[in-house]
């Protein structure tokens, strides 16, 4: 049952998403000529010039519309799925290119783990909605490709491979986190035992190579890397992932550490007056980047909802609605004092809104 402190605000957020965000990206946010979502809209909702289209952005939009109710959403999800295959799939392999240009030609053939993770997530979600066998096929084939080609030999994954398949980036926290999210979704539709085993291995690797023993936070780069940092939003996001499948992570070090890391990040990275979540801290706890990105606010809301912190959630949602949302969409990044730092609305953000709002419904 929703707590009275935030039930009304949550209802307003759901209405804004259903009546503003969903129609916006199905209409003005969709490039009908290309059959792809625009990369970004301006604050009035007009498309900004598209220098590229990314596989990850298309996959995130597919995830959203695969979860929105109604026939219009189903039809739009089908269009997005077809576009994902048409533009980004490497037909000779089970890989996906990073981006195409404004004419739909391959612009960047890098194979990045982040994009592959979102392809797995989108295909799993779309298959659950549509039962389209192609989605299941690509979900499983992409997961196999990730395991065969991206593995670093120590239980985790390179962040990117070149067009020739050679590693060009070592392990990074963020793509591994989203691969975790993707494998959780995949486990709900196929091969649950295999995906559960992979998820435990990933969690053990993250604890071994990214978990800072002092803060109990998951760093962005492997421990010992130069210029490392902690992003509070990612601590809250990991909490949600571990909360989603507690039976998979039972007894692992990461499960015990992440709640403590969230408390550390909350004490140092969340503004007490606005509940705004900063972008990054040093491992010492000093402010690294005080800007506030909308995705980090949605992850904080999801964390508070799952942790049943009702009073804090009520305050946070009220500030979030007033500071980050407006009648035509949202504000992507604010300064700590609330000034707008980015005037665009990226096509990737509705995914973050949906995952947070789903936790409120649950």
PyMOL commands that set and color helices and strands:
alter all, ss='L'
color gray80, all
select helices_A, chain A and resi 4-26+55-67+71-88+113-130+133-150+173-187+192-209+232-244+246-249+253-269+294-306+310-324+349-361
alter helices_A, ss='H'
color red, helices_A
select strands_A, chain A and resi 30-31+36-37+40-41+53-54+99-100+106-108+111-112+160-161+167-169+280-281+287-289+292-293+325-326+329-330+333-334+345-346
alter strands_A, ss='S'
color yellow, strands_A
deselect
rebuild
show_as cartoon
